[in-house]
Amino acid sequence: MVSWGIAFFEYCFQVPANRIGSYEFTPAQLKTIQEIITLSIFPVFSVLYLGDRFRWNYGVGFALIVAASFFIFHKW
C-alpha cells in the first residue's frame, strides 16, 4: 500500500507538470528532465540508504547522460 501511495502521489504531480511543461519543452526534453532528476536522486539513495558504493563507471554513465542532455537541449 505504501508503494502504491507513493506512486499515486507522484502521478498527481507528474500529469499536471507534463501538461504545463509541454508549453515550454518538447516531449523528448521533458523525458530527459525526468530521467536526470531520477538519476540524480537515486545514487544518493543507493549510497546512503542501501549502502552501495559509488563506482567510477557510474560516474562515467552519469557524465554521458549529461552530455546527452546537452545535445537534446542545445538549440541547433
C-alpha positions in Angstrom: 0.0 0.0 0.0 2.9 2.4 0.7 4.4 1.9 -2.7 1.0 2.5 -4.4 0.6 5.6 -2.3 3.9 7.0 -3.3 3.2 6.2 -7.0 -0.2 7.9 -6.8 1.3 10.9 -5.1 4.0 11.1 -7.8 1.4 10.6 -10.6 -0.7 13.5 -9.2 2.2 15.8 -9.8 3.6 14.3 -13.0 0.5 14.7 -15.1 -0.1 18.4 -14.5 3.7 19.1 -14.7 3.9 17.4 -18.1 0.9 19.4 -19.3 2.4 22.7 -18.1 5.8 21.8 -19.3 4.6 20.9 -22.8 4.1 24.6 -23.4 7.9 25.2 -23.0 9.6 21.9 -23.7 9.3 19.1 -26.3 8.3 15.6 -25.1 11.9 14.4 -25.5 13.1 17.3 -23.3 10.5 16.6 -20.7 11.6 12.9 -20.6 15.2 14.0 -20.3 14.4 16.2 -17.4 12.6 13.4 -15.7 15.5 11.0 -16.2 18.1 13.5 -15.0 16.1 14.1 -11.8 15.7 10.4 -11.2 19.3 9.6 -11.9 20.4 12.5 -9.6 18.4 11.3 -6.6 18.8 7.5 -6.9 22.6 7.4 -6.4 22.2 9.4 -3.2 19.5 7.0 -2.0 21.6 4.0 -3.1 24.7 5.1 -1.2 23.1 6.4 1.9 20.2 4.0 2.4 21.1 0.8 0.6 24.8 1.0 1.4 26.0 0.7 -2.2 29.4 2.0 -3.1 29.6 4.7 -5.9 31.9 3.3 -8.6 33.8 5.0 -11.3 31.6 3.5 -14.1 28.5 5.0 -12.5 30.2 8.4 -12.8 31.1 7.9 -16.4 27.5 6.8 -17.1 26.1 9.9 -15.5 28.6 12.1 -17.4 27.4 10.6 -20.6 23.8 11.4 -19.6 24.8 15.0 -19.0 26.4 15.0 -22.5 23.2 13.6 -24.0 21.2 16.3 -22.3 23.4 18.9 -23.9 22.6 17.6 -27.3 18.8 17.4 -26.5 18.6 20.9 -25.1 21.0 22.8 -27.4 19.4 25.0 -30.0 20.7 23.7 -33.4 
